[in-house]
Structure formats: structure tokens, C-alpha cells
Amino acid sequence: MKSAKAQRPPHQGIKPRSRPLRKAFDRIRRTPPTRPNSPRPWGTIRKAVRSSLAIVLPALNEEAGIEAVMARIPRTILHGRGLSWSINLLDGRSTDRTRAVASRLGAEVFIQSGHGKGAAFREFIPTIREDVTVLLDSDGTYPPEAIPDLLEALGPDHPVVLGSRLRGTIEPGAMSEANYLGNRLLSWFASVVFATHISDVCSGMWAFESDRLKSLDLSANGFDLEADIFAECALRRIPIIEIPIRYARRIGRPKLRFRAGFRIAYRLLKKRLRAGSRLALDDAQAPAPWPEPAEGPG
């Protein structure tokens, strides 16, 4: 049985002063909180569950980073577990040698027609033929070594896995105090607005069952992609399992600016409010709740 604290509506204690805000919070209230995502400790999952994998690496001028990331993909482990895979570079029209380096190391290069990380990923999704898709940034911050663990956490009842930096370890200098606080605040905001707990809404490392990924109605164009993924999963009641990961210092020059945090918050709120009427209809025809995933060993 959930505690009284867990059952408390996410808007309790907040008293909007204007009528539009009151209506917005009334919409949010109609969706009860879901069970928190179940964390899985990194390195403790053993059983492989899928046969083919698409590794997707968005990049824009990541000549140094892409080489380091591709070198760290655990090909021997993936091959030993009977997986076939493809490595796909989503190139945002780089002006350095990113495409040449990725091609030399065996990646398939996909050059987007538009601009922005989110737009590139949305454009690439219909071309995916593999059973499972892993998304991670190509700047060296996320651990390719964790790919097998993310894959093995996937299952029929938990088709999306998130690599959480904020539940894992952060290398000194990898994230500034301001960015850390911003990530915490955005994750808290997302959890409240969608009544679904998430510890790291801006993480750039995800794994999906590909059919579930294709069912999402994504609309992000830029660095709000990950928030858009979370919002779609929350609205569709698709469970997300979190695995703690190690977060390292970036290879190359940072691209994310402080104002991106405001765009992400705006994206989350806008998507939630627009979904209000749809959620009311869905609630009347909602299927049985997803079973809570079992905890990993250890």
C-alpha cells in the first residue's frame, strides 16, 4: 500500500492566483501519480533478451568525441551474446571530419535534412529495422560500456530504459554546480507536471524496444529531445526503468547553453497542457496498469 505522502496530489499546497493557471493545475490533477521508476544497479543484469540493435549517435562537429565513443562500444560482449548491431551517426551537417571518422570506424552516416538533435532523431526513427534502439551522445560523456546493461533491462513490461547520471556517479569537472542544480530542478519539475517520477530528465542515454519508440509522437527539434521522450512515455503510461551510469567530462567544446533549460521546461509544460483533454478521454478507456518491474539482483 502506498503511503499518504505518495498519494498526495502533485499540486497540493499550490494555489494559482489566476484562472488560466488554476485550469492548468486542474488538468494536471486529473492524472494520478504513477509508481516511481525502478532503479537497476549498473553491472548487475545478465540475461540478454533481444537479437538486433541500432546504436544511434547524434553528432555535430564531434570529430574527437565520436572516435572515442565508437572505440569503447563493447563489441565483443554484444557479439558474444548473439546480437547483431549497426552503429548510426546522425550528423547535423558537421564542418569538421566527424563523418569521415565515423565512416572509417564502421558507422552508417545519416545526414539530416533539417537542423537540431531532436529533428535528426525524429527523421531517423522510421528507418530503424532493429529490435532495440540505444541513443547516446557522441561527446564521450556517456558510457558505451553500459549498453549491454540497458539492453538486458528491457522487457515486455518495461520497454524503455534510462541511463541516469544523477543516480550514478559524475566525474569531477563533468558537470558544473549550476548544471547539476538545473538538471535536478528540471527533473523535479517534470516529475510534478507529469505525475511520474524521473531522476534525470535530460539524460542523453536511453534504450528502447524499437516498436515502442516508433509509437511516440515526438515533436522536439533541439536539445529538448530527451524531455520530449519522457513526456510521451508518461502520457502513454509507458514505464521507464532507470539504471545508474557514470558521467564523464566532455570531449570537445560544449554546445549546450543555460537558456536551453528554459526551453526544456517550456516544452514539458506545453506538452502536458496540450494533452489535458486527450488524457481525460484516455482515462475512460485506459487499459489495466502496467505491472511494476521486478528489481534487479543485488
C-alpha positions in Angstrom: 0.0 0.0 0.0 1.3 3.5 -0.9 1.9 5.9 1.9 -0.2 9.0 2.3 2.8 11.1 1.1 3.0 9.1 -2.1 -0.8 9.5 -2.7 -0.7 13.3 -2.2 -1.7 15.1 -5.5 1.3 16.8 -7.1 -0.4 20.2 -7.0 -1.3 20.1 -3.2 -0.3 23.3 -1.4 0.0 25.3 -4.7 -2.7 27.9 -5.1 -2.7 29.5 -8.6 -3.8 33.1 -8.4 -5.1 33.4 -12.0 -7.9 31.5 -13.6 -5.7 30.1 -16.5 -3.2 28.7 -14.0 -6.0 27.2 -11.9 -7.3 25.4 -15.0 -3.9 24.2 -15.9 -3.3 22.6 -12.5 -6.8 21.1 -12.6 -5.8 19.3 -15.8 -2.6 18.0 -14.1 -4.6 16.8 -11.1 -6.7 14.5 -13.2 -3.8 12.1 -13.8 -2.8 10.3 -10.5 0.9 9.8 -9.8 2.3 6.5 -11.2 4.7 4.3 -9.3 8.3 5.5 -9.2 10.6 4.1 -11.8 12.5 1.1 -10.6 16.3 1.7 -10.5 18.6 -1.1 -11.7 22.2 -1.0 -10.5 24.7 -0.8 -13.3 26.6 -4.0 -13.9 24.2 -6.4 -12.2 22.0 -7.5 -15.1 23.0 -10.6 -17.0 20.3 -12.0 -19.3 20.2 -10.9 -22.9 16.7 -10.5 -24.4 17.0 -9.2 -28.0 18.7 -10.2 -31.2 19.4 -6.9 -33.1 20.4 -3.4 -32.0 20.7 0.0 -33.6 23.1 2.3 -31.8 22.3 5.9 -32.6 24.9 8.7 -32.1 23.7 12.2 -32.8 26.7 14.5 -33.6 27.6 17.9 -34.8 31.4 18.6 -35.1 32.3 15.8 -32.8 35.4 14.6 -34.6 37.3 13.7 -31.4 34.4 12.5 -29.4 32.9 10.1 -32.0 36.2 8.2 -32.3 36.5 7.7 -28.5 32.9 6.7 -28.2 33.0 4.1 -31.0 36.2 2.7 -29.7 34.5 2.0 -26.3 31.4 0.2 -27.7 31.7 -3.3 -26.2 31.5 -5.2 -29.5 33.0 -8.4 -28.0 30.3 -8.6 -25.4 27.5 -7.8 -27.9 28.8 -10.4 -30.3 29.2 -13.0 -27.6 25.6 -12.6 -26.6 24.4 -13.3 -30.2 23.5 -9.7 -31.0 23.8 -8.2 -34.5 24.1 -4.4 -34.5 24.5 -1.3 -36.5 26.2 2.0 -35.5 24.4 5.0 -36.9 25.8 8.5 -36.9 23.1 11.2 -37.1 25.1 14.1 -38.5 23.9 17.6 -38.1 25.9 18.8 -41.1 29.3 18.8 -39.4 32.0 21.0 -40.8 34.9 19.0 -39.4 35.9 15.3 -40.0 33.1 13.8 -37.9 31.5 11.9 -40.8 34.9 10.7 -42.2 36.0 9.4 -38.8 32.7 7.6 -38.2 32.7 6.0 -41.6 36.2 4.8 -41.2 35.3 3.1 -37.9 32.2 1.4 -39.4 29.3 3.6 -38.7 26.5 4.3 -41.2 26.2 8.0 -41.7 22.8 9.7 -41.8 22.8 13.4 -42.7 19.7 15.1 -41.5 17.7 17.3 -43.9 16.9 19.9 -41.2 18.6 21.3 -38.1 18.7 20.2 -34.5 19.3 17.0 -32.5 15.6 16.3 -32.0 14.8 16.8 -35.7 17.6 14.5 -36.7 16.4 11.7 -34.4 12.7 12.0 -35.5 13.8 11.9 -39.1 15.9 8.8 -38.5 13.3 6.7 -36.4 11.3 5.4 -39.4 14.4 3.9 -40.9 15.1 1.7 -37.9 14.8 -2.0 -38.6 16.4 -3.5 -35.5 14.5 -4.9 -32.4 16.1 -2.5 -30.0 17.5 1.1 -30.2 20.1 2.7 -28.0 20.5 6.5 -28.1 23.6 8.2 -26.6 25.5 11.4 -27.2 28.8 11.2 -29.1 30.8 13.6 -27.0 32.3 11.0 -24.6 30.2 11.9 -21.6 28.0 8.7 -21.6 29.5 5.2 -21.1 29.1 2.9 -24.1 30.2 0.1 -21.8 26.7 0.3 -20.2 24.9 -0.6 -23.4 24.6 -4.3 -22.5 23.0 -3.5 -19.2 20.5 -1.2 -20.7 19.6 -3.8 -23.3 19.1 -6.5 -20.8 16.9 -4.4 -18.6 14.4 -4.1 -21.5 11.4 -6.4 -21.5 7.7 -6.6 -22.4 6.7 -4.8 -19.2 9.5 -2.2 -19.3 10.2 -1.2 -22.9 12.2 2.0 -22.1 15.4 2.2 -20.1 17.1 5.5 -19.0 20.8 5.8 -18.0 20.6 8.2 -15.0 23.6 10.4 -14.3 22.1 11.8 -11.1 21.6 8.3 -9.6 25.1 7.2 -10.8 28.5 8.9 -10.5 29.7 12.2 -12.0 33.4 12.6 -12.8 34.9 15.7 -11.3 34.6 18.6 -13.7 32.0 16.8 -15.9 29.0 18.9 -14.7 29.2 22.3 -13.1 27.2 23.1 -9.9 24.9 25.3 -11.9 24.2 22.5 -14.4 23.7 20.0 -11.7 21.2 22.2 -9.9 19.4 22.9 -13.2 19.2 19.1 -14.0 17.7 18.5 -10.6 15.2 21.2 -10.9 14.1 20.2 -14.4 13.7 16.6 -13.3 11.7 17.7 -10.3 9.5 19.9 -12.5 8.9 17.1 -15.0 8.0 14.6 -12.2 5.4 17.1 -10.8 3.9 18.2 -14.1 3.5 14.6 -15.4 2.9 12.9 -12.0 5.6 10.4 -13.0 8.9 10.3 -11.2 12.1 10.7 -13.2 15.6 11.4 -11.7 17.3 12.7 -14.8 15.0 14.0 -17.5 17.9 15.5 -19.6 20.0 12.3 -19.7 21.3 11.6 -23.2 21.4 7.8 -22.8 18.3 5.7 -23.5 17.3 2.3 -24.7 14.0 1.4 -26.3 12.2 -1.5 -27.8 12.0 -0.1 -31.3 8.3 -0.6 -31.8 7.6 1.4 -28.7 9.9 4.2 -29.8 8.1 4.4 -33.1 4.8 4.8 -31.3 5.9 8.0 -29.6 4.6 11.3 -31.1 7.8 13.2 -30.7 7.9 16.8 -31.8 11.2 18.2 -30.4 13.7 19.8 -32.7 16.7 20.5 -30.5 18.1 19.6 -27.1 14.6 19.2 -25.7 14.5 15.8 -27.3 15.0 13.8 -24.1 12.3 15.8 -22.2 10.0 15.1 -25.2 10.7 11.4 -24.9 9.9 11.4 -21.2 6.7 13.4 -21.7 5.5 10.9 -24.4 6.2 7.9 -22.2 4.5 9.5 -19.2 1.4 10.5 -21.3 1.2 7.0 -22.8 1.9 5.3 -19.4 5.0 3.5 -20.8 7.1 2.5 -17.9 10.7 3.7 -17.7 13.4 1.8 -15.8 16.4 3.8 -14.6 20.0 2.4 -14.4 22.7 4.5 -12.7 25.6 5.3 -15.1 28.9 7.1 -14.9 29.0 10.6 -16.4 32.4 11.8 -17.7 33.9 15.0 -18.9 33.0 16.1 -22.4 35.5 15.7 -25.3 35.5 18.9 -27.2 33.7 22.3 -26.8 30.3 22.4 -25.0 27.3 23.3 -27.2 24.5 23.5 -24.6 23.7 27.0 -23.3 22.0 27.9 -20.0 18.9 29.2 -21.7 18.3 25.6 -23.1 16.9 24.8 -19.6 14.1 27.3 -20.0 13.2 25.8 -23.4 13.1 22.3 -21.9 10.8 23.5 -19.1 8.6 25.2 -21.6 8.5 22.1 -23.8 7.4 20.0 -20.8 4.7 22.3 -19.6 3.3 23.0 -23.2 3.1 19.3 -23.9 1.4 18.5 -20.6 -1.3 21.2 -21.0 -2.0 20.3 -24.6 -2.5 16.7 -23.6 -5.1 17.6 -21.0 -8.3 16.8 -23.0 -6.7 13.8 -24.6 -5.9 12.4 -21.1 -9.4 12.8 -19.9 -10.6 10.7 -22.9 -7.8 8.1 -22.4 -8.7 7.7 -18.7 -12.2 6.5 -19.6 -10.7 3.8 -21.9 -7.5 3.1 -20.1 -6.2 -0.5 -20.1 -5.1 -2.3 -16.9 -2.0 -0.7 -15.3 1.4 -1.9 -16.3 2.8 -4.4 -13.7 5.7 -2.9 -11.7 9.0 -4.3 -13.0 11.0 -6.6 -10.7 14.1 -5.2 -9.0 17.4 -6.4 -10.4 19.6 -8.7 -8.4 22.0 -7.2 -5.8 
